[in-house]
Amino acid sequence: MVVGDFDRRPDVLMEDLIAPLTPHRRGHSIEALATADLPIRTATLDLREIPQGDPLAHEALTAH
């Protein structure tokens, strides 16, 4: 899996969830999701050290 694809997946899911809502409710939902985004990402983050030459290190650095 490419890191960029993983980063984009929640955005696609959010768009599908809020699409049927009225503009007013959509605005509130976007605000709530934005507020919850950072704590959720932080809570699910898995940090580990990998060797500099590891393909995952290269992928992570080139994705951002």
ABEGO torsion letter per residue (X at the ends): XBAAAAAAAAAAAAAAAAAABBAAAAAAAAAAAAAAAAAAAAAABBBBBBBAABAAAAAAAAAX
